[in-house]
Amino acid sequence: MSGPSGDFERWFAEGNRLSGAGKWADAVASYRKAVAANPRHEWALNNLGFCLHQAGEHEDAVCC
């Protein structure tokens, strides 16, 4: 896939993979890119918040 939708899907899937491996900081980076491509996607925001919390970035996690 190409374009914003394809970018979202790619970054969201990568975030899911990294989160599942416990690579919180890397997952955060991927989810941030997914959210930039689709700012209203509830699961991307939720997963970003979870990974931010796991990475110890509690204040940023609350915003998600």
PQR file with spaces between the fields and no chain letter, atoms N, CA, C, O and H, PARSE charges and radii, in Angstrom:
ATOM       1  N    MET     1       0.833   -1.180    0.000 -0.4000 1.5000
ATOM       2  CA   MET     1       0.000    0.000    0.000 -0.0000 2.0000
ATOM       3  C    MET     1       0.874    1.238    0.000  0.5500 1.7000
ATOM       4  O    MET     1       1.956    1.256    0.585 -0.5500 1.4000
ATOM       5  N    SER     2       0.394    2.249   -0.653 -0.4000 1.5000
ATOM       6  CA   SER     2       1.103    3.510   -0.625 -0.0000 2.0000
ATOM       7  C    SER     2       0.125    4.606   -0.233  0.5500 1.7000
ATOM       8  O    SER     2      -1.087    4.389   -0.220 -0.5500 1.4000
ATOM       9  H    SER     2      -0.486    2.234   -1.128  0.4000 1.0000
ATOM      10  N    GLY     3       0.647    5.778    0.084 -0.4000 1.5000
ATOM      11  CA   GLY     3      -0.196    6.884    0.501 -0.0000 2.0000
ATOM      12  C    GLY     3      -0.438    6.853    1.988  0.5500 1.7000
ATOM      13  O    GLY     3       0.052    5.960    2.681 -0.5500 1.4000
ATOM      14  H    GLY     3       1.631    5.954    0.073  0.4000 1.0000
ATOM      15  N    PRO     4      -1.196    7.828    2.495 -0.5600 1.5000
ATOM      16  CA   PRO     4      -1.424    7.944    3.941  0.2800 2.0000
ATOM      17  C    PRO     4      -2.047    6.707    4.565  0.5500 1.7000
ATOM      18  O    PRO     4      -1.652    6.308    5.660 -0.5500 1.4000
ATOM      19  N    SER     5      -3.012    6.090    3.890 -0.4000 1.5000
ATOM      20  CA   SER     5      -3.648    4.900    4.443 -0.0000 2.0000
ATOM      21  C    SER     5      -2.654    3.750    4.565  0.5500 1.7000
ATOM      22  O    SER     5      -2.615    3.054    5.580 -0.5500 1.4000
ATOM      23  H    SER     5      -3.333    6.414    3.000  0.4000 1.0000
ATOM      24  N    GLY     6      -1.854    3.560    3.522 -0.4000 1.5000
ATOM      25  CA   GLY     6      -0.846    2.507    3.550 -0.0000 2.0000
ATOM      26  C    GLY     6       0.221    2.781    4.587  0.5500 1.7000
ATOM      27  O    GLY     6       0.700    1.863    5.253 -0.5500 1.4000
ATOM      28  H    GLY     6      -1.885    4.125    2.698  0.4000 1.0000
ATOM      29  N    ASP     7       0.596    4.053    4.725 -0.4000 1.5000
ATOM      30  CA   ASP     7       1.572    4.416    5.753 -0.0000 2.0000
ATOM      31  C    ASP     7       1.029    4.084    7.135  0.5500 1.7000
ATOM      32  O    ASP     7       1.741    3.533    7.975 -0.5500 1.4000
ATOM      33  H    ASP     7       0.207    4.798    4.183  0.4000 1.0000
ATOM      34  N    PHE     8      -0.237    4.421    7.365 -0.4000 1.5000
ATOM      35  CA   PHE     8      -0.844    4.117    8.660 -0.0000 2.0000
ATOM      36  C    PHE     8      -0.789    2.626    8.942  0.5500 1.7000
ATOM      37  O    PHE     8      -0.330    2.204   10.004 -0.5500 1.4000
ATOM      38  H    PHE     8      -0.816    4.868    6.682  0.4000 1.0000
ATOM      39  N    GLU     9      -1.256    1.833    7.992 -0.4000 1.5000
ATOM      40  CA   GLU     9      -1.292    0.382    8.193 -0.0000 2.0000
ATOM      41  C    GLU     9       0.097   -0.184    8.479  0.5500 1.7000
ATOM      42  O    GLU     9       0.262   -1.045    9.344 -0.5500 1.4000
ATOM      43  H    GLU     9      -1.629    2.176    7.130  0.4000 1.0000
ATOM      44  N    ARG    10       1.085    0.306    7.751 -0.4000 1.5000
ATOM      45  CA   ARG    10       2.461   -0.178    7.931 -0.0000 2.0000
ATOM      46  C    ARG    10       2.973    0.168    9.328  0.5500 1.7000
ATOM      47  O    ARG    10       3.512   -0.691   10.026 -0.5500 1.4000
ATOM      48  H    ARG    10       0.952    1.005    7.048  0.4000 1.0000
ATOM      49  N    TRP    11       2.803    1.434    9.736 -0.4000 1.5000
ATOM      50  CA   TRP    11       3.323    1.842   11.044 -0.0000 2.0000
ATOM      51  C    TRP    11       2.537    1.227   12.198  0.5500 1.7000
ATOM      52  O    TRP    11       3.113    0.898   13.235 -0.5500 1.4000
ATOM      53  H    TRP    11       2.365    2.132    9.169  0.4000 1.0000
ATOM      54  N    PHE    12       1.228    1.069   12.026 -0.4000 1.5000
ATOM      55  CA   PHE    12       0.410    0.457   13.068 -0.0000 2.0000
ATOM      56  C    PHE    12       0.812   -1.006   13.265  0.5500 1.7000
ATOM      57  O    PHE    12       0.961   -1.456   14.401 -0.5500 1.4000
ATOM      58  H    PHE    12       0.760    1.336   11.183  0.4000 1.0000
ATOM      59  N    ALA    13       0.987   -1.742   12.182 -0.4000 1.5000
ATOM      60  CA   ALA    13       1.408   -3.143   12.268 -0.0000 2.0000
ATOM      61  C    ALA    13       2.799   -3.256   12.892  0.5500 1.7000
ATOM      62  O    ALA    13       3.052   -4.157   13.692 -0.5500 1.4000
ATOM      63  H    ALA    13       0.866   -1.376   11.259  0.4000 1.0000
ATOM      64  N    GLU    14       3.692   -2.346   12.529 -0.4000 1.5000
ATOM      65  CA   GLU    14       5.042   -2.370   13.107 -0.0000 2.0000
ATOM      66  C    GLU    14       4.982   -2.071   14.601  0.5500 1.7000
ATOM      67  O    GLU    14       5.680   -2.704   15.392 -0.5500 1.4000
ATOM      68  H    GLU    14       3.486   -1.614   11.879  0.4000 1.0000
ATOM      69  N    GLY    15       4.161   -1.120   14.983 -0.4000 1.5000
ATOM      70  CA   GLY    15       3.985   -0.822   16.410 -0.0000 2.0000
ATOM      71  C    GLY    15       3.455   -2.023   17.166  0.5500 1.7000
ATOM      72  O    GLY    15       3.911   -2.315   18.271 -0.5500 1.4000
ATOM      73  H    GLY    15       3.593   -0.605   14.340  0.4000 1.0000
ATOM      74  N    ASN    16       2.501   -2.716   16.582 -0.4000 1.5000
ATOM      75  CA   ASN    16       1.956   -3.920   17.220 -0.0000 2.0000
ATOM      76  C    ASN    16       3.029   -4.986   17.388  0.5500 1.7000
ATOM      77  O    ASN    16       3.117   -5.631   18.433 -0.5500 1.4000
ATOM      78  H    ASN    16       2.131   -2.479   15.684  0.4000 1.0000
ATOM      79  N    ARG    17       3.844   -5.166   16.352 -0.4000 1.5000
ATOM      80  CA   ARG    17       4.904   -6.171   16.422 -0.0000 2.0000
ATOM      81  C    ARG    17       5.919   -5.818   17.514  0.5500 1.7000
ATOM      82  O    ARG    17       6.308   -6.670   18.312 -0.5500 1.4000
ATOM      83  H    ARG    17       3.772   -4.642   15.503  0.4000 1.0000
ATOM      84  N    LEU    18       6.334   -4.571   17.537 -0.4000 1.5000
ATOM      85  CA   LEU    18       7.339   -4.130   18.513 -0.0000 2.0000
ATOM      86  C    LEU    18       6.783   -4.152   19.938  0.5500 1.7000
ATOM      87  O    LEU    18       7.482   -4.522   20.881 -0.5500 1.4000
ATOM      88  H    LEU    18       6.019   -3.878   16.888  0.4000 1.0000
ATOM      89  N    SER    19       5.535   -3.757   20.080 -0.4000 1.5000
ATOM      90  CA   SER    19       4.898   -3.797   21.398 -0.0000 2.0000
ATOM      91  C    SER    19       4.830   -5.235   21.904  0.5500 1.7000
ATOM      92  O    SER    19       5.111   -5.502   23.072 -0.5500 1.4000
ATOM      93  H    SER    19       4.967   -3.457   19.314  0.4000 1.0000
ATOM      94  N    GLY    20       4.458   -6.151   21.028 -0.4000 1.5000
ATOM      95  CA   GLY    20       4.389   -7.555   21.410 -0.0000 2.0000
ATOM      96  C    GLY    20       5.731   -8.119   21.843  0.5500 1.7000
ATOM      97  O    GLY    20       5.794   -9.068   22.623 -0.5500 1.4000
ATOM      98  H    GLY    20       4.230   -5.934   20.079  0.4000 1.0000
ATOM      99  N    ALA    21       6.810   -7.525   21.328 -0.4000 1.5000
ATOM     100  CA   ALA    21       8.160   -7.962   21.690 -0.0000 2.0000
ATOM     101  C    ALA    21       8.689   -7.196   22.911  0.5500 1.7000
ATOM     102  O    ALA    21       9.813   -7.427   23.356 -0.5500 1.4000
ATOM     103  H    ALA    21       6.759   -6.753   20.694  0.4000 1.0000
ATOM     104  N    GLY    22       7.870   -6.289   23.444 -0.4000 1.5000
ATOM     105  CA   GLY    22       8.302   -5.528   24.617 -0.0000 2.0000
ATOM     106  C    GLY    22       9.305   -4.428   24.304  0.5500 1.7000
ATOM     107  O    GLY    22       9.991   -3.939   25.202 -0.5500 1.4000
ATOM     108  H    GLY    22       6.957   -6.102   23.082  0.4000 1.0000
ATOM     109  N    LYS    23       9.394   -4.040   23.053 -0.4000 1.5000
ATOM     110  CA   LYS    23      10.320   -2.970   22.644 -0.0000 2.0000
ATOM     111  C    LYS    23       9.550   -1.652   22.655  0.5500 1.7000
ATOM     112  O    LYS    23       9.175   -1.118   21.612 -0.5500 1.4000
ATOM     113  H    LYS    23       8.837   -4.437   22.323  0.4000 1.0000
ATOM     114  N    TRP    24       9.329   -1.150   23.862 -0.4000 1.5000
ATOM     115  CA   TRP    24       8.418   -0.030   24.085 -0.0000 2.0000
ATOM     116  C    TRP    24       8.827    1.232   23.338  0.5500 1.7000
ATOM     117  O    TRP    24       7.993    1.834   22.661 -0.5500 1.4000
ATOM     118  H    TRP    24       9.634   -1.584   24.709  0.4000 1.0000
ATOM     119  N    ALA    25      10.069    1.644   23.440 -0.4000 1.5000
ATOM     120  CA   ALA    25      10.505    2.891   22.792 -0.0000 2.0000
ATOM     121  C    ALA    25      10.362    2.799   21.272  0.5500 1.7000
ATOM     122  O    ALA    25       9.945    3.762   20.628 -0.5500 1.4000
ATOM     123  H    ALA    25      10.746    1.155   23.990  0.4000 1.0000
ATOM     124  N    ASP    26      10.703    1.661   20.708 -0.4000 1.5000
ATOM     125  CA   ASP    26      10.565    1.478   19.261 -0.0000 2.0000
ATOM     126  C    ASP    26       9.088    1.454   18.854  0.5500 1.7000
ATOM     127  O    ASP    26       8.709    1.996   17.816 -0.5500 1.4000
ATOM     128  H    ASP    26      11.042    0.879   21.232  0.4000 1.0000
ATOM     129  N    ALA    27       8.265    0.815   19.692 -0.4000 1.5000
ATOM     130  CA   ALA    27       6.825    0.782   19.417 -0.0000 2.0000
ATOM     131  C    ALA    27       6.241    2.191   19.471  0.5500 1.7000
ATOM     132  O    ALA    27       5.403    2.551   18.644 -0.5500 1.4000
ATOM     133  H    ALA    27       8.573    0.375   20.535  0.4000 1.0000
ATOM     134  N    VAL    28       6.682    2.985   20.442 -0.4000 1.5000
ATOM     135  CA   VAL    28       6.216    4.366   20.554 -0.0000 2.0000
ATOM     136  C    VAL    28       6.517    5.127   19.267  0.5500 1.7000
ATOM     137  O    VAL    28       5.661    5.848   18.755 -0.5500 1.4000
ATOM     138  H    VAL    28       7.362    2.693   21.114  0.4000 1.0000
ATOM     139  N    ALA    29       7.719    4.969   18.749 -0.4000 1.5000
ATOM     140  CA   ALA    29       8.102    5.667   17.518 -0.0000 2.0000
ATOM     141  C    ALA    29       7.194    5.250   16.359  0.5500 1.7000
ATOM     142  O    ALA    29       6.776    6.099   15.572 -0.5500 1.4000
ATOM     143  H    ALA    29       8.415    4.383   19.165  0.4000 1.0000
ATOM     144  N    SER    30       6.891    3.981   16.245 -0.4000 1.5000
ATOM     145  CA   SER    30       6.019    3.507   15.166 -0.0000 2.0000
ATOM     146  C    SER    30       4.589    3.995   15.348  0.5500 1.7000
ATOM     147  O    SER    30       3.957    4.437   14.389 -0.5500 1.4000
ATOM     148  H    SER    30       7.231    3.291   16.884  0.4000 1.0000
ATOM     149  N    TYR    31       4.076    3.919   16.570 -0.4000 1.5000
ATOM     150  CA   TYR    31       2.718    4.387   16.814 -0.0000 2.0000
ATOM     151  C    TYR    31       2.595    5.890   16.603  0.5500 1.7000
ATOM     152  O    TYR    31       1.555    6.359   16.142 -0.5500 1.4000
ATOM     153  H    TYR    31       4.590    3.561   17.350  0.4000 1.0000
ATOM     154  N    ARG    32       3.629    6.652   16.928 -0.4000 1.5000
ATOM     155  CA   ARG    32       3.584    8.097   16.669 -0.0000 2.0000
ATOM     156  C    ARG    32       3.440    8.360   15.168  0.5500 1.7000
ATOM     157  O    ARG    32       2.711    9.266   14.762 -0.5500 1.4000
ATOM     158  H    ARG    32       4.474    6.270   17.303  0.4000 1.0000
ATOM     159  N    LYS    33       4.126    7.580   14.354 -0.4000 1.5000
ATOM     160  CA   LYS    33       4.013    7.735   12.904 -0.0000 2.0000
ATOM     161  C    LYS    33       2.623    7.322   12.428  0.5500 1.7000
ATOM     162  O    LYS    33       2.055    7.956   11.540 -0.5500 1.4000
ATOM     163  H    LYS    33       4.718    6.845   14.684  0.4000 1.0000
ATOM     164  N    ALA    34       2.079    6.263   13.016 -0.4000 1.5000
ATOM     165  CA   ALA    34       0.728    5.830   12.656 -0.0000 2.0000
ATOM     166  C    ALA    34      -0.291    6.911   13.012  0.5500 1.7000
ATOM     167  O    ALA    34      -1.188    7.211   12.224 -0.5500 1.4000
ATOM     168  H    ALA    34       2.541    5.747   13.738  0.4000 1.0000
ATOM     169  N    VAL    35      -0.149    7.490   14.196 -0.4000 1.5000
ATOM     170  CA   VAL    35      -1.076    8.534   14.636 -0.0000 2.0000
ATOM     171  C    VAL    35      -0.921    9.782   13.772  0.5500 1.7000
ATOM     172  O    VAL    35      -1.906   10.472   13.508 -0.5500 1.4000
ATOM     173  H    VAL    35       0.580    7.247   14.837  0.4000 1.0000
ATOM     174  N    ALA    36       0.285   10.080   13.334 -0.4000 1.5000
ATOM     175  CA   ALA    36       0.480   11.225   12.438 -0.0000 2.0000
ATOM     176  C    ALA    36      -0.264   11.004   11.117  0.5500 1.7000
ATOM     177  O    ALA    36      -0.777   11.954   10.525 -0.5500 1.4000
ATOM     178  H    ALA    36       1.085    9.520   13.549  0.4000 1.0000
ATOM     179  N    ALA    37      -0.320    9.759   10.662 -0.4000 1.5000
ATOM     180  CA   ALA    37      -1.013    9.436    9.415 -0.0000 2.0000
ATOM     181  C    ALA    37      -2.528    9.355    9.595  0.5500 1.7000
ATOM     182  O    ALA    37      -3.278    9.597    8.649 -0.5500 1.4000
ATOM     183  H    ALA    37       0.096    8.988   11.143  0.4000 1.0000
ATOM     184  N    ASN    38      -2.981    9.015   10.806 -0.4000 1.5000
ATOM     185  CA   ASN    38      -4.419    8.892   11.083 -0.0000 2.0000
ATOM     186  C    ASN    38      -4.666    9.291   12.538  0.5500 1.7000
ATOM     187  O    ASN    38      -4.782    8.424   13.403 -0.5500 1.4000
ATOM     188  H    ASN    38      -2.371    8.818   11.574  0.4000 1.0000
ATOM     189  N    PRO    39      -4.749   10.605   12.818 -0.5600 1.5000
ATOM     190  CA   PRO    39      -4.815   11.115   14.190  0.2800 2.0000
ATOM     191  C    PRO    39      -6.053   10.710   14.991  0.5500 1.7000
ATOM     192  O    PRO    39      -6.063   10.862   16.212 -0.5500 1.4000
ATOM     193  N    ARG    40      -7.075   10.209   14.345 -0.4000 1.5000
ATOM     194  CA   ARG    40      -8.311    9.872   15.067 -0.0000 2.0000
ATOM     195  C    ARG    40      -8.512    8.365   15.242  0.5500 1.7000
ATOM     196  O    ARG    40      -9.579    7.930   15.674 -0.5500 1.4000
ATOM     197  H    ARG    40      -7.067   10.085   13.353  0.4000 1.0000
ATOM     198  N    HIS    41      -7.505    7.576   14.913 -0.4000 1.5000
ATOM     199  CA   HIS    41      -7.631    6.116   15.034 -0.0000 2.0000
ATOM     200  C    HIS    41      -7.510    5.734   16.511  0.5500 1.7000
ATOM     201  O    HIS    41      -6.445    5.870   17.113 -0.5500 1.4000
ATOM     202  H    HIS    41      -6.638    7.930   14.562  0.4000 1.0000
ATOM     203  N    GLU    42      -8.614    5.256   17.082 -0.4000 1.5000
ATOM     204  CA   GLU    42      -8.676    4.998   18.518 -0.0000 2.0000
ATOM     205  C    GLU    42      -7.683    3.952   18.999  0.5500 1.7000
ATOM     206  O    GLU    42      -7.073    4.121   20.055 -0.5500 1.4000
ATOM     207  H    GLU    42      -9.479    5.146   16.593  0.4000 1.0000
ATOM     208  N    TRP    43      -7.511    2.877   18.242 -0.4000 1.5000
ATOM     209  CA   TRP    43      -6.598    1.817   18.674 -0.0000 2.0000
ATOM     210  C    TRP    43      -5.144    2.277   18.616  0.5500 1.7000
ATOM     211  O    TRP    43      -4.340    1.912   19.474 -0.5500 1.4000
ATOM     212  H    TRP    43      -8.006    2.740   17.385  0.4000 1.0000
ATOM     213  N    ALA    44      -4.809    3.074   17.610 -0.4000 1.5000
ATOM     214  CA   ALA    44      -3.440    3.592   17.531 -0.0000 2.0000
ATOM     215  C    ALA    44      -3.151    4.493   18.718  0.5500 1.7000
ATOM     216  O    ALA    44      -2.077    4.412   19.315 -0.5500 1.4000
ATOM     217  H    ALA    44      -5.462    3.370   16.914  0.4000 1.0000
ATOM     218  N    LEU    45      -4.104    5.352   19.066 -0.4000 1.5000
ATOM     219  CA   LEU    45      -3.928    6.230   20.226 -0.0000 2.0000
ATOM     220  C    LEU    45      -3.841    5.424   21.520  0.5500 1.7000
ATOM     221  O    LEU    45      -3.008    5.705   22.382 -0.5500 1.4000
ATOM     222  H    LEU    45      -4.976    5.417   18.582  0.4000 1.0000
ATOM     223  N    ASN    46      -4.704    4.425   21.648 -0.4000 1.5000
ATOM     224  CA   ASN    46      -4.687    3.572   22.826 -0.0000 2.0000
ATOM     225  C    ASN    46      -3.346    2.845   22.959  0.5500 1.7000
ATOM     226  O    ASN    46      -2.741    2.832   24.031 -0.5500 1.4000
ATOM     227  H    ASN    46      -5.380    4.197   20.948  0.4000 1.0000
ATOM     228  N    ASN    47      -2.899    2.252   21.875 -0.4000 1.5000
ATOM     229  CA   ASN    47      -1.647    1.495   21.914 -0.0000 2.0000
ATOM     230  C    ASN    47      -0.455    2.410   22.169  0.5500 1.7000
ATOM     231  O    ASN    47       0.481    2.037   22.875 -0.5500 1.4000
ATOM     232  H    ASN    47      -3.390    2.263   21.004  0.4000 1.0000
ATOM     233  N    LEU    48      -0.492    3.611   21.590 -0.4000 1.5000
ATOM     234  CA   LEU    48       0.570    4.583   21.851 -0.0000 2.0000
ATOM     235  C    LEU    48       0.604    4.921   23.335  0.5500 1.7000
ATOM     236  O    LEU    48       1.673    4.936   23.945 -0.5500 1.4000
ATOM     237  H    LEU    48      -1.253    3.915   21.016  0.4000 1.0000
ATOM     238  N    GLY    49      -0.552    5.190   23.913 -0.4000 1.5000
ATOM     239  CA   GLY    49      -0.612    5.497   25.342 -0.0000 2.0000
ATOM     240  C    GLY    49      -0.085    4.359   26.201  0.5500 1.7000
ATOM     241  O    GLY    49       0.651    4.592   27.160 -0.5500 1.4000
ATOM     242  H    GLY    49      -1.420    5.178   23.417  0.4000 1.0000
ATOM     243  N    PHE    50      -0.452    3.140   25.867 -0.4000 1.5000
ATOM     244  CA   PHE    50       0.022    1.978   26.622 -0.0000 2.0000
ATOM     245  C    PHE    50       1.544    1.867   26.562  0.5500 1.7000
ATOM     246  O    PHE    50       2.203    1.664   27.582 -0.5500 1.4000
ATOM     247  H    PHE    50      -1.050    2.950   25.087  0.4000 1.0000
ATOM     248  N    CYS    51       2.090    2.001   25.360 -0.4000 1.5000
ATOM     249  CA   CYS    51       3.538    1.872   25.197 -0.0000 2.0000
ATOM     250  C    CYS    51       4.282    3.024   25.867  0.5500 1.7000
ATOM     251  O    CYS    51       5.355    2.825   26.435 -0.5500 1.4000
ATOM     252  H    CYS    51       1.555    2.166   24.531  0.4000 1.0000
ATOM     253  N    LEU    52       3.715    4.224   25.801 -0.4000 1.5000
ATOM     254  CA   LEU    52       4.321    5.353   26.516 -0.0000 2.0000
ATOM     255  C    LEU    52       4.367    5.061   28.016  0.5500 1.7000
ATOM     256  O    LEU    52       5.374    5.317   28.676 -0.5500 1.4000
ATOM     257  H    LEU    52       2.843    4.386   25.339  0.4000 1.0000
ATOM     258  N    HIS    53       3.284    4.532   28.537 -0.4000 1.5000
ATOM     259  CA   HIS    53       3.239    4.165   29.964 -0.0000 2.0000
ATOM     260  C    HIS    53       4.297    3.118   30.283  0.5500 1.7000
ATOM     261  O    HIS    53       5.026    3.245   31.266 -0.5500 1.4000
ATOM     262  H    HIS    53       2.465    4.325   28.001  0.4000 1.0000
ATOM     263  N    GLN    54       4.380    2.091   29.459 -0.4000 1.5000
ATOM     264  CA   GLN    54       5.366    1.029   29.682 -0.0000 2.0000
ATOM     265  C    GLN    54       6.796    1.571   29.600  0.5500 1.7000
ATOM     266  O    GLN    54       7.692    1.070   30.278 -0.5500 1.4000
ATOM     267  H    GLN    54       3.787    1.987   28.660  0.4000 1.0000
ATOM     268  N    ALA    55       7.004    2.599   28.764 -0.4000 1.5000
ATOM     269  CA   ALA    55       8.327    3.192   28.606 -0.0000 2.0000
ATOM     270  C    ALA    55       8.634    4.217   29.707  0.5500 1.7000
ATOM     271  O    ALA    55       9.719    4.799   29.735 -0.5500 1.4000
ATOM     272  H    ALA    55       6.276    3.006   28.213  0.4000 1.0000
ATOM     273  N    GLY    56       7.671    4.430   30.611 -0.4000 1.5000
ATOM     274  CA   GLY    56       7.896    5.348   31.718 -0.0000 2.0000
ATOM     275  C    GLY    56       7.565    6.805   31.386  0.5500 1.7000
ATOM     276  O    GLY    56       7.883    7.705   32.163 -0.5500 1.4000
ATOM     277  H    GLY    56       6.790    3.957   30.588  0.4000 1.0000
ATOM     278  N    GLU    57       6.939    7.035   30.253 -0.4000 1.5000
ATOM     279  CA   GLU    57       6.563    8.386   29.859 -0.0000 2.0000
ATOM     280  C    GLU    57       5.109    8.624   30.235  0.5500 1.7000
ATOM     281  O    GLU    57       4.237    8.754   29.375 -0.5500 1.4000
ATOM     282  H    GLU    57       6.681    6.304   29.622  0.4000 1.0000
ATOM     283  N    HIS    58       4.868    8.678   31.546 -0.4000 1.5000
ATOM     284  CA   HIS    58       3.511    8.675   32.077 -0.0000 2.0000
ATOM     285  C    HIS    58       2.716    9.930   31.703  0.5500 1.7000
ATOM     286  O    HIS    58       1.533    9.823   31.381 -0.5500 1.4000
ATOM     287  H    HIS    58       5.576    8.572   32.244  0.4000 1.0000
ATOM     288  N    GLU    59       3.326   11.101   31.737 -0.4000 1.5000
ATOM     289  CA   GLU    59       2.597   12.316   31.397 -0.0000 2.0000
ATOM     290  C    GLU    59       2.137   12.310   29.950  0.5500 1.7000
ATOM     291  O    GLU    59       1.013   12.716   29.656 -0.5500 1.4000
ATOM     292  H    GLU    59       4.287   11.189   31.999  0.4000 1.0000
ATOM     293  N    ASP    60       2.998   11.852   29.039 -0.4000 1.5000
ATOM     294  CA   ASP    60       2.604   11.764   27.628 -0.0000 2.0000
ATOM     295  C    ASP    60       1.538   10.690   27.428  0.5500 1.7000
ATOM     296  O    ASP    60       0.665   10.830   26.571 -0.5500 1.4000
ATOM     297  H    ASP    60       3.911   11.522   29.278  0.4000 1.0000
ATOM     298  N    ALA    61       1.607    9.623   28.216 -0.4000 1.5000
ATOM     299  CA   ALA    61       0.635    8.528   28.085 -0.0000 2.0000
ATOM     300  C    ALA    61      -0.773    9.005   28.394  0.5500 1.7000
ATOM     301  O    ALA    61      -1.729    8.574   27.749 -0.5500 1.4000
ATOM     302  H    ALA    61       2.315    9.509   28.913  0.4000 1.0000
ATOM     303  N    VAL    62      -0.911    9.883   29.365 -0.4000 1.5000
ATOM     304  CA   VAL    62      -2.233   10.371   29.767 -0.0000 2.0000
ATOM     305  C    VAL    62      -2.907   11.111   28.622  0.5500 1.7000
ATOM     306  O    VAL    62      -4.131   11.076   28.501 -0.5500 1.4000
ATOM     307  H    VAL    62      -0.135   10.234   29.889  0.4000 1.0000
ATOM     308  N    CYS    63      -2.131   11.777   27.784 -0.4000 1.5000
ATOM     309  CA   CYS    63      -2.687   12.545   26.661 -0.0000 2.0000
ATOM     310  C    CYS    63      -3.310   11.658   25.592  0.5500 1.7000
ATOM     311  O    CYS    63      -4.127   12.117   24.794 -0.5500 1.4000
ATOM     312  H    CYS    63      -1.137   11.805   27.882  0.4000 1.0000
ATOM     313  N    CYS    64      -2.928   10.406   25.579 -0.4000 1.5000
ATOM     314  CA   CYS    64      -3.451    9.498   24.551 -0.0000 2.0000
ATOM     315  C    CYS    64      -4.748    8.880   24.979  0.5500 1.7000
ATOM     316  O    CYS    64      -5.330    8.089   24.237 -0.5500 1.4000
ATOM     317  H    CYS    64      -2.264   10.033   26.227  0.4000 1.0000
